[in-house]
Amino acid sequence: MKTKFTQILKQRYYLLFFFSLLFQQTYAQQIAISGKVSASSGESIPFANVVIKGTTNGAVTDFDGSYKITAGANQTLVFSSQGYKTTEIAINNRTSINITLEEDAMKLDEIVVVGYGSQQKKDLTGAVSLVKPDEIQKRQITTVADGLQGLVTGVKVRGGGRPGQEASVEIRGLKNLQNTNPLYVIDGLVTSANRDFNPNDIESIQVLKDASAAAIYGSRAANGVIIITTKKGKKGPLQVEVSAKTSFQVMPRYDLMGTEEFAKYNNMAYDNAGFTRQNLNMSVNTDWQDAVFKTGMMQDYNASFSGGNENSTFFMSGNYFGNEGTVIGTDFDRISFRVNSSGTKGIFSIGENLAISNSKTDEMSGNPIIDVYRMTPTIPLYDPANPGGYGYGKQGVADTFGTNPLAIADFANTINENFRIRGNIWSELKFAPWLKYRFNFGYETSFDSYKFLRKVGNWSLNQPIDQSYTDQNKGRSETMLFENTLTFKKAFGKHDFTLLVGQTYQKDNYNQIYGTKRNLPMNSGTGQYYEVLNQGDSPVVGGFINEAALASYLGRLEYNYDNRYLFNAVLRRDGSSRFSDANKWGNFPSLSAGWRVSNESFFKSEFIKDLKLRASYGELGSGNIGNYEYKSFVNNFGQIVMGNEQKLYPSAAQVKLSNSELRWEKLKQTNFGVDLGVLNNDLRLTADYFIARTEDVLFGFPILLTTGNDGGNPISNAATVENKGFELELAYNKKINDFSFNASVNFTKVNNKLVSLGNGQNENFSGNTVTRAGMPVGMWYVLETDGLFQNQQEIDNYKTAGGKVIMPNAVPGDIRFKDNNGDGQITNEDKAVVGSPWPEFEMGFNAGADYKGFDFSMNWIASHGATVYDGFRSVVDRFDDNSNYRTGIQPWTPENPNTDFPRITKGSTLNSRGDSDRFLESGDFIRLKYIGFGYNLPSSVLKNSGITRARLTLSAQNIITITKYQGLDPEFTNGNIFERGVDNGAFPNLKTYSFGVEFSF
């Protein structure tokens, strides 16, 4: 018995010893591993997942990107983070593993804000473009719109370099006839991203381009939607970021004549006309460009503080932006602050966003871009004989219609100042993981101040003496927004549903008071005017109030089956106070669907990693009209003479026709798209084809003043506009060891057509353009030139079929115009449609590279196919008035017949007609919009300084432009939709050179 018991003990001992050895062996294979997860830029990646492959065991990196984990010596770690490619690393007995995650070019799991909610990028069924905020922030810009150029397909941006100038943005072509910018939504607040918004605060930007993506915003989304989310605090210790950037700007120059060359050709023009020459002052040689243009300077300083814990976060930022212009008397300054915070307790969350800004602009007086070539070099800058002491020409000595830019900048000064507060407070109740209620209250108010001071003094020839006076107004706008939304999100097996329903109400109010005083007294000690409104005489005062309201109901259904079949439906109903009771409400529905082919079981491809097909249809609206357009406008300041004694009595008269039948402008858009990712998603392609038709376009076409209408053109639902377009984006992103590279090209082709004008109209003329049904808007409608007459015989032989000489008054060297109607004379009836101001396509190319702390990036833009009108040449290449001329011209003379420049003469407009194709040019251009270099100092240099990140940048903008256009800038803008291609003194984009530093603590 004892022996048996001993044997059992021995067996148990051996078994225990065996398991002990096994446990010890297993324990010996477990090692502690630590390291850091970083991005290719060198920045730490907080909250990245570190998982042991084949298990659920893992860790999460802290705020500094550091992690610690225990794993087997021969196991594999899997590193992943949203927006980066998942990477596997074999441990191989190492105890320290640092890894750099490569950015995922597709970012299919990236969260995209789509209005009143968010979706994963892979689930999008509409046309939505994402813009990296650093692509915008690395440029030296005034507004967000400036930074979007060349980065997004279907988005056309045209800006300029005037301090405080705001760029125009056009998404997918011409949607109406009012040049309306897209809707901006910042942190859930419907607002504007104008010049008082700090682009450095941006965390993400989404551009909603098609009707299905933008339909949740209904009547305000017809021109597209740009959603901006500002930076928020993240869990972790306090983080401080500081940046400073200084830039210098250079104005492009015209090639103009100096006094000697100018005198030669001015005398020739007078001689050819048989006029007495001017008594030119040959001792003066003024370079008006040197006097007016200067080197501009921009300063941009930012500081931010952020942090948080498990339950709350905060973010604060401050910015100063200053721009001393390249034209005398121009300046822009902005100071802005932003703060937001959020907290969570149980099922309740609350947060706020608040932004305060003050911007001040010293506006440009007159148009010196034109006046520097309207003024001749023989006119001095200053002339004590003139009122105010500035030179501006003299009869018989220097005749000109130009304005002395120095004088008008001195004597006519305009200051615009705006103090704005905007923000929102939101709260959420999460009743269950699948049910959430959100309330959002948005508020925006601005205090606007306008001041114009007219001093005593003249700036142009034959100008009457004017008194000093000041015009001032003070205005305040206020917008209140109330939103209530309920979101249901639940997955049932392979079915994933998201249902959003909501109600919104927005009220807008704007009121203004204004006043004018004349004959302002002057401080004899300082020479400054007393420009307060309690000084001077002849007071004029006034004011007005505008109010509007918009009520809305909205709903959205998102359905995803097995990550293969996607469906999205939106319905929004808007009611606006801008329409009569019968037409207040409009419904704006949309449907979209997607098929992720790459997730089908039959789809087996190692080359194609992602393939999704999309289709959508939606209707959007626009009520972009005045607040009271459906009502009659009455002038109650009139007077009437009545009775035997002919006394004056107060009177009132209707001055603007009303239209009670106004209704919503409606955009109907169809979109077909494909998203493709190949080569492990390193190469991605997105393509879209769309058809957009806007019906009942709201516009005020001119009517005769004899109707009694002198209060502005009445609005009506008149035209129908159609756009068809194609967009393509191809992007490549690759990392090889320490080197990473990215490149993308985007292509946009949009064709617009005016289907009908409405109101019984067939065509609309504006300047040198015509807009006809069935054609694009604003086509060039001018006389056609056909070379120069070389001799009298050619003039005599230029006849009609019936033998009538067409241009009998011409002389050799004059322009020959085409007699298109064959009536034997050159009239407006001979004008023809000769070109389009709209480009055939536009492109953008972006590229960048990183290597061991060094980085490089550049952005090119290009436009092809537009014909534009060169307003500069239409002045300097004509000789019938008195302005400066373009240097190097070779006009026709009997000794110089081999030229395309006509003979010059003062007396006739034959060779200087502005309504001919002579001044039409190709608007094609290729421009290096941005090029920049950066260097991140290595952590070994910073480890004892307390600085976690330090970066130096050097960049340039607009430094290379390849074009045949002879004006200052082919990338100009014109606010008149019917004269889109006319460059009439548009402020050019400037060459800008910048240096910046960034620090993180």
C-alpha positions, 0 to 999 in steps of 0.5 A: 500500500505504501509502495503504491502511494509512493508511486502515485506521489512520484507520478504527480511529482513528475507531472508537476515537474513537467508542467513547471518546465513547460510553464517556465519555457513559456514564461521565458519566451514572454518579453517586454517590448516598448517603442514609439509610433510616428508618422512620416512627418516625424509627429507622434501618433497618439491612440494607435493600436498595437495588437499581438497578431492572432490574439486580442491582446494589445495596447494603445499608444499614449499622447506621445505615441509611446507604448509598452506591451508584453508578447512572445519573442517570436510573435508579430505586432500589428500597428494600426491607426485611422488614416494610416496603413496597417503594418506588421512587424516581427518581434524577433527577440527585440525589446525596443521597436519604433515604427513609422506608419505610412499614410493611407492614400485611400483612408477608407476608414477616415471619418467624413463630416457630411452635414448633421452627422458623419460617415466613413469615407468608404461608405460615401455614395455622393461626390465628396472631396476631402482636403488636407488642412496642411495643404491649405495652411502651408500657403500664405493666404487670407481666406480658406478659398485661396488655399483650395485652388488646384486641390479639388476637382470641380472647384474653380477658384479665382482670387487676387493679391489686394489686401483683404481680397476674398476669392470667388469659388465656383463648384461644378460650373455656373449654377445660376446668373448671380456669381454666388459662392458656396455655402460654408458650414463651420462647426455646424454653424451656417456662416461664411469663411471670409477674410475674418476667419483664421485658416490655421484653425482648420482641422478638416475640410469636406467639399460636397459637390453633387446634389445627393451629398449637399441635399441635407442643406436643401435650399442653400446648397445649390452652389455646393457646400464646404464643411469646415471642422476646426481643431479640437483638444485631444486626450493628453497633457497640455500641448502648446503650438506656436508658428510665425510666418513672414512673407514678401510680395512683388507686384507684376509690371507692365511694359510701358514706354518712357518719355522719349519713346512715348513722345515719338509715337504720340507725335506720330499719332497727332501728325497722322491725324493732322492735329497740332502736337501736344507741348510735351514736357520732355524734362519729366520721365515719371514711372508711375508703376515705381511711384504706386507699386511697392514691395508688400509684406505679410505677417502671420502669427499663431499660438494654440493650447490644447489638452484633455482627459478621459471626459473632457477636452479643450482648445484655444488659439490666437492669431494675428495676420497683417498684410501691407499691400503692394499698392500705396494706401492699402492694408489689412489687419486681422486679430482672431481668437478661438476657444472650444471645449467639450465634456461627457458625463454618463449619457450626457455630453456638452460643448461649445465653439466660440470665435472672436475676430476683428478685421480692418481694411484700408481699401484701395482708392480708385483703380491704380492697376489701370491708372498707372498706364492711363497716366503718361510719363510726361506728367509729374507726380506733383504740381503745386499749381493744381488744387492739392498739389498733385500732377494729373496733366494739363490741357494741350500739354498732357491730355489724359483721362487718367487719375493720379493714384497718389492723389486719390489715395491721399484725398479719398480714403475708405476704411472698413472694419468688422468685429465678429462673434460667432459660435455654437453651443451643443449638447447630446443625450445618448439614450442608448448606443444606437440612439442619440439626440443632439441640440445645437444653438448657433449664434453670429453677430458682427459690428460693421463700420464703414468710413469714407473721408474726402479731403479737399484736392483734385486727382484728375484733369478737368475735375471740379473742386469738391468740398471735404465730406465724410460718409459713415455707416454703422451696421450690425448683423445677427443670426440665430440658429436652432437645430434639433436632430435625432440619430438612430444607428444600429447594425443587424447582422449584415445590415447597417442602418442610420436614420437621422431626422431633424428640425432647424430654424434660422433668423437673420437680422441686419440693421444700419444707420448712416450719416454724411457731413460736408465742409469738415473743419481741419486741425490747423496744428496737425493738418488732419480733418475732424471726421466725426459726424458732429462736425461739418454741415449739410447733414444727411442721415438714414437707416434701414432694417432687414429681416429674414427667417428660414424654417426646415425639416430634414431626414436622411437614411443610410443603409449598408448591406455587408459593406457591398451595397450602399444606399442613401436617401435625403429629404429636406423641406425649407420655408423662407420668408423671402417668398410669398405665402403661396411659394414659401415652401420647397422640397429638396429630395435626393437618392444615391447608391453605391456598389463596392464591387471589390467586396463581392465573393466573385471579385478576386484581384490582388491588383485592385484593392478597392472598387466602388461604383456610385450613382445619385440624383438630387434636387437643390434650391436657391433663394438668393434674392433680397428679403422683400423682392416679392413686395412692391418698393415705394419711395416715400420721400417724394414731393408733388406740386398741387392746387392753385397755389402750387404748394409742395406736398409729400408724396409716395410712388412705387419705384420697383415692380413687384413679383408675387409669383417668385418661387424657389430656384431649383437645381436638378443634378445627376452624378455617376462616379467610380472610386478605384484603389490599386497597388495596395491602395498606393494608387487611387482614382476617382472619376465623376460625370455629372449633369446639372440643370438649374430651372427657374433661375432667379435673376433681374434682367434689365427693363426700360426705365420708361416703365417707371422702374428706377429702383432696380431690375425686378427679379423673376424666375426666368432662365434655365442653365445646364452644366455637364462635366467630367472630373478625374483625380489620380493620386499615388502615395508610396513609402520606401524606407525613409523616403516617401513620395506622393503625387496627384493630378486632377482634371475638370471639364465643365460645359455650361449652356443657357437653355433659355432666358425666359420672359420671352427674351432671346438674347442678352447683350453685355459689353462685348458679349452676348448670351443666347439660348443654346449657347454658353453664357457671355460669348464674345460678340465682336467685329472680326478683323482681317489683317491690314490694308497695305495700299489704296488698291486693296481698299478699292478692291474690298467690295461686296458681290455687287461691287460696293466698296466696303470701307471707302474711308480707310487708308493704308495701314488701317484694319480691315473688318469683315463685312459678315452680312454683306451690306457693304458697310461695317456696323454692329450687324457684322458682329459675330460670336467668335469665342468663349470665355469659359475654359475647355478644361482645368487641371491641378498637379500636386507632388511632395516628398519626405526624407529624414526630416526634410520635405518638399511640396509643390502645386501647379494649376493650369487652364486651357481653352478660354478666350479673354479680353485684355483690357490693358491692351485695349487702352495702350494699343489704341492711339485715339485718346491720351494714355501711355503705350506698350513699349516695343510696338511696331505700328504700320508705316509705309516703311514698315508694312510687315506688321500686324499693328495698324497705323496710329492716329489720334483722330479716328477710332477705326483702329482703336475699336474696343468691340473687335477681336483685336484685343481677344487673347488666349487665356491659357496658362500654367502656373506654379502656384506653390513650392515649399521646403521644410525641415523638422529638427531631429529629436536628438537636438531638441531633447534637452530644450523642452521642445517636442517639435521644431520646423523651418519652412521656406516657400514661394507662390505664383513665381512661374507663369507660362502664358501668352496673355499680355495682361498682368495675370491670366488668372483674373476674376470678374464679378459680372457673370456676363463678362466673365472673361474681361480683364478690366484692371483686375488685381493680379495674383502676386509673387510671394516669398515666405519664411516660417518657423513652428514649435510644439511644446 
